[in-house]
């Protein structure tokens, strides 16, 4: 249940934030939140994280679908602790958010700009945080260490 609630929460936050950006900004617009550091910058990204591999939306859609299906299988096949469910929910919710963008728009809507870092979105943040938590859990979990 924790997995599904987390994935749904991420997906809802991601979709609402992107909808708001698209309704209130034009592509290329930039609003300063903290001048020179945090901006809302509306762009469409046809590549992966950090804008790499531009123009490969079909590849990323396929990869996202595989990750989503494999993760759901993994959740039901293995008895995982709550932290793993939460981590995987973050990853799947983010992957679904970006997959929906690619299906509808052919690219991902990005809008969070922090300093020199590439522009990203809530789904990207969830995927990165989920991945980091998953790695941390794998290093801390005694059953994995002893396997």
TORRO-567192 format. One line per 2 residues: their letters; for each residue y, x, z of C-alpha. Coordinates in steps of 0.001 Angstrom, whole numbers, plus 500000, padded with zeros to 6 digits. Layout:
<nodes>
a	Y/X/Z ~ ...
</nodes>
This chain:
<nodes>
xx	500000/500000/500000 ~ 502404/502844/500855
xx	501862/504282/497369 ~ 502794/501017/495632
xx	505805/500339/497879 ~ 507156/503841/497303
xx	506618/503698/493539 ~ 508250/500246/493361
xx	511249/501323/495470 ~ 511860/504384/493291
xx	511486/502365/490100 ~ 513888/499657/491306
xx	516530/502174/492462 ~ 516191/504104/489215
xx	516474/501022/486971 ~ 519436/499570/488895
xx	521329/502886/488893 ~ 520789/503401/485159
xx	521739/499799/484400 ~ 524980/500232/486371
xx	525830/503480/484577 ~ 525201/501962/481142
xx	527276/498860/481993 ~ 530256/500773/483375
xx	530436/504022/481385 ~ 530295/505245/477814
xx	527951/508067/476834 ~ 529776/511321/477540
xx	532075/509876/480234 ~ 532431/511905/483410
xx	533764/510667/486752 ~ 534438/513200/489506
xx	533080/512282/492934 ~ 533802/515634/494552
xx	536057/517435/492106 ~ 534401/520422/490510
xx	531074/519888/492259 ~ 529546/516382/492074
xx	530175/514220/489023 ~ 528755/511111/487431
xx	528211/512185/483807 ~ 526469/509710/481490
xx	524188/511380/478938 ~ 520972/510637/477063
xx	518323/513358/477338 ~ 515663/513446/474622
xx	513926/516407/476232 ~ 512253/517173/479530
xx	513724/518415/482785 ~ 516749/520627/482278
xx	517012/519423/478663 ~ 514141/521582/477385
xx	511960/520520/474436 ~ 514534/518151/472915
xx	513304/515507/470483 ~ 509747/515258/471788
xx	509927/511778/473344 ~ 506492/510729/472080
xx	504903/513762/473749 ~ 506667/512979/477040
xx	505676/509310/476866 ~ 502043/510304/476428
xx	502226/512857/479249 ~ 503872/510328/481597
xx	501241/507693/480830 ~ 498437/510184/481523
xx	500030/511280/484822 ~ 500514/507663/485921
xx	496942/506603/485098 ~ 495406/509772/486582
xx	497433/509401/489773 ~ 496440/505763/490258
xx	492785/506741/489703 ~ 493155/509598/492223
xx	494705/507261/494822 ~ 491783/504850/494635
xx	489026/507454/494317 ~ 489949/509613/497325
xx	490834/508772/500902 ~ 494249/510419/501095
xx	496652/510532/504047 ~ 499938/508626/504131
xx	502016/511661/503095 ~ 499954/512087/499925
xx	500354/508388/499110 ~ 504111/508647/499661
xx	504370/511821/497542 ~ 502333/510359/494696
xx	504353/507127/494896 ~ 507549/509134/494396
xx	506034/510869/491364 ~ 504664/507698/489755
xx	507839/505687/490426 ~ 509922/508420/488814
xx	507540/508836/485892 ~ 507602/505077/485259
xx	511412/505006/485378 ~ 511749/507742/482778
xx	508891/506325/480683 ~ 510662/502963/480500
xx	513834/504739/479305 ~ 511928/506570/476586
xx	510267/503354/475402 ~ 513518/501337/475363
xx	516117/503957/474352 ~ 514107/506835/472892
xx	515630/509111/475546 ~ 516195/509264/479300
xx	519478/508160/480884 ~ 520800/510969/483109
xx	523988/510768/485164 ~ 523960/512925/488316
xx	525772/516209/487769 ~ 525897/518745/490601
xx	527685/522039/489999 ~ 526058/524151/487293
xx	522721/522300/487572 ~ 521572/520214/484563
xx	522342/516477/484674 ~ 519508/514402/486175
xx	518729/510924/487538 ~ 517034/509224/490495
xx	513626/509287/488774 ~ 513898/513053/488254
xx	514815/513515/491925 ~ 511839/511418/493030
xx	509446/513398/490827 ~ 510714/516738/492176
xx	510706/515574/495823 ~ 507249/514024/495411
xx	505908/517203/493842 ~ 507402/519370/496596
xx	505960/517117/499321 ~ 502579/517133/497615
xx	502518/520938/497464 ~ 503625/521141/501101
xx	500884/518673/502125 ~ 498267/520676/500202
xx	499258/523858/502041 ~ 499369/522164/505437
xx	496256/519966/505201 ~ 493325/521588/507012
xx	490647/519805/504957 ~ 492044/521262/501745
xx	492335/524748/503278 ~ 488687/524722/504349
x	487376/523473/500990
</nodes>
